[in-house]
Amino acid sequence: MIPRAKVRTRGWVVAGALFAVGAGVLLGGCSGVAYPPTYTEQELKTRCEQRGGWWRGSLIPGYCEYQAASLIQAP
């Protein structure tokens, strides 16, 4: 007959090992995926110009500059 303390300890060891394996699979499975950019530079430039901005992609990649509304009405 196996003492209850050994059975209980073995159960905690198995549960801890399964938890560690599950966490490793979850973290390792998602870390290697490379996602492409959502929009290309040309699409961002077109969208910026349609909304009245100035495309500064040559200076700062992906940057569109807008003039503040309060500055338009300034004397």
N, C-alpha and C positions, 0 to 999 in steps of 0.2 A: 504494500500500500504506500502511495506517495503522500508525504505530508502536505497539508493545505498551503503552507507558507511557500513551498517550492512551486506549486501549481499557480498560485497567485502571482509570484514574481515572474514566472515564465510568461504569463499572460500580459503583464505590463511590458516586458521586454519585446514581445511580439507586436503589441500595439504601438510601442514607440518606434520600432523598426518600420512598420507599415506607414506610420505618419511621416517619418523621415523620407521614405521612398516617394510617397505621394507629393510631399512638398518639393522634393528635388525634380520630379517630373513636371510639376506645374511651373516652377521657376525656370527650369532648363528648356522646356518646350517653347516658351514664348520669347526667350531672349535672342534667338538667332534669326528672327524674321526681319527682313529689310523691307520697309514700306516705301514706295515711290512717292514723290511730292504730289500733292493734290492738284495743283495747277502749275502749268509751265510759265516761264518768265513772260512769254508773249501774251498769254491769256491774262496774266496779272496786269501787264502794261495796258492792254485794251480795256480792261475793266476800270483801271485807274483813270484813263483818259475819258471814258464814257461818263464817269461821275464827277468830272471837272477837276481832277487832280493833276499834279505834275509828276511824271515818272522819273524817279531817281535811281533806277536799276543799274545804271552804269557806275554810280558812286557807291550806293548801298544796295546790295542785291535784294530784290523783292520789296523795295520801299516806294511808297506813293505818298507824296506830300500834298496836303490840303491847306488852304488858307482858312484861318478861323473866321467865323461869321462876324465877330466883333471888330475885326480888322478891316472888313470890307466897308463898313459904314464910318470909319474914322476919317476925320477931315484931312 
